[in-house]
Amino acid sequence: MYRITLTAPIVNRARKVAFLTFGSNKANALKEVLKGARNVDQYPSQIIQPASGELHWFVDEAAASGVL
């Protein structure tokens, strides 16, 4: 099987980026990523900040429970 890896600089050049997060086991991590201190070693998703694009988070109620 072939694999393609996209690095953060390439992803940050995209027009639209989406994260899909679900489950109560992700609630704390999602809270830290969105509202916590910057810690890209523990939460690499914090690196993703499209320069001139849109960043969307699709989360279920269980994952969002830590952020609300």
N, C-alpha and C positions, 0 to 999 in steps of 0.2 A: 504494500500500500504506500502511495506517495503522500507526502505531507507538505503543507505550505505553512510557514510561520510568518506572521506579520508582527513587526516590532512596533513599539509605542509611537515612534516618530511617523511611521507610515499610517497607523490608525488615526493619529491626530491630524492627518491631512485629509481625512475622509469628510464628506459633506454631512453624513449622518452615521452616528454610532449608537448602538443599542446594547444594553445589558439586560439579561433576563435572569431574575433572581426569585427563587420561591422556597418556601418552607420556613418553619419557625427556627430551625437550626441556623439560618442565615440572618436572623433578626439583629443580633449583636454586631456581626461583621458589617452589615449594611449600615447600621447606625454609625459605626466607627468610620466607614468610608465616606459617608455623606456629611457627618457632623463632628467627627472626632479630629484629633490632631493629625497632621500629615505624617504618615508612616508608610512610605512606598515599599519598604522591605517586607512589611507584613501584609499590606494591602496594595498590590501593584495596580489595581484598577484606579487608584488615585492619580496615576500618571496620565490617564486618558482624559484629555481636555482638548477637544478639537479646536484648532486655531480659528477657523472660520466656518465651522459646521455646527451641527446640533448633537447634543448628547441626551439620550433618552434612557430612562430606567423603567423597565416593566417588572413590577413586583406583585406578588399576591399579598393578601391581607396578613397572613402569618409572618412573612418577611418584613412587611412594613410596620408591624407592631412595635418594633424597637425604635422606629423613627418618629412615629406619631405622638 
